[in-house]
């Protein structure tokens, strides 16, 4: 009897919109989108790394030497 009551209260709390219940529900809904996002980011990083190694450079130097990275570093240094 007590276990049934505890389970029922727990399920009502999750369904009623408690913060943790809402976070869990949102995470379940967003799971597929997040997996696609991470997969595409990893694939992009792998392509950049493969291109860098193919051209004989390190991926960090390829990304660190582009014009926008130099611009952002200049902003960070000089404000």
ZAMARGU-4260 file (C-alpha; in steps of 0.2 Angstrom, whole numbers, plus 5000, padded with zeros to 4 digits):
<rodrens>
0) 5000/5000/5000 | 5014/5012/5005 | 5024/5008/4989 | 5009/5011/4978 | 5006/5028/4986
5) 5024/5033/4984 | 5024/5028/4966 | 5008/5037/4963 | 5014/5053/4971 | 5030/5052/4961
10) 5021/5050/4945 | 5009/5064/4949 | 5024/5075/4953 | 5032/5072/4937 | 5016/5075/4927
15) 5011/5090/4937 | 5025/5101/4931 | 5038/5100/4944 | 5055/5107/4938 | 5063/5090/4937
20) 5048/5082/4929 | 5048/5096/4916 | 5067/5095/4913 | 5066/5076/4910 | 5051/5078/4898
25) 5060/5091/4888 | 5076/5081/4888 | 5067/5066/4881 | 5059/5077/4868 | 5075/5085/4863
30) 5085/5069/4863 | 5085/5066/4844 | 5088/5084/4839 | 5103/5084/4851 | 5110/5067/4844
35) 5109/5074/4827 | 5117/5091/4832 | 5132/5081/4840 | 5133/5069/4826 | 5134/5083/4813
40) 5147/5093/4824 | 5158/5077/4825 | 5157/5074/4807 | 5162/5092/4803 | 5177/5091/4815
45) 5182/5075/4807 | 5181/5082/4790 | 5192/5097/4795 | 5204/5086/4804 | 5205/5075/4788
50) 5208/5090/4777 | 5221/5097/4788 | 5231/5080/4789 | 5229/5078/4770 | 5237/5095/4767
55) 5251/5092/4780 | 5245/5103/4794 | 5238/5101/4811 | 5219/5104/4813 | 5222/5117/4827
60) 5234/5127/4815 | 5221/5126/4801 | 5207/5133/4813 | 5218/5144/4823 | 5226/5153/4807
65) 5210/5158/4799 | 5205/5176/4797 | 5190/5176/4809 | 5200/5167/4823 | 5214/5180/4821
70) 5201/5194/4822 | 5193/5186/4838 | 5210/5184/4846 | 5214/5202/4842 | 5198/5208/4850
75) 5202/5197/4865 | 5219/5205/4867 | 5215/5223/4863 | 5197/5224/4868
</rodrens>
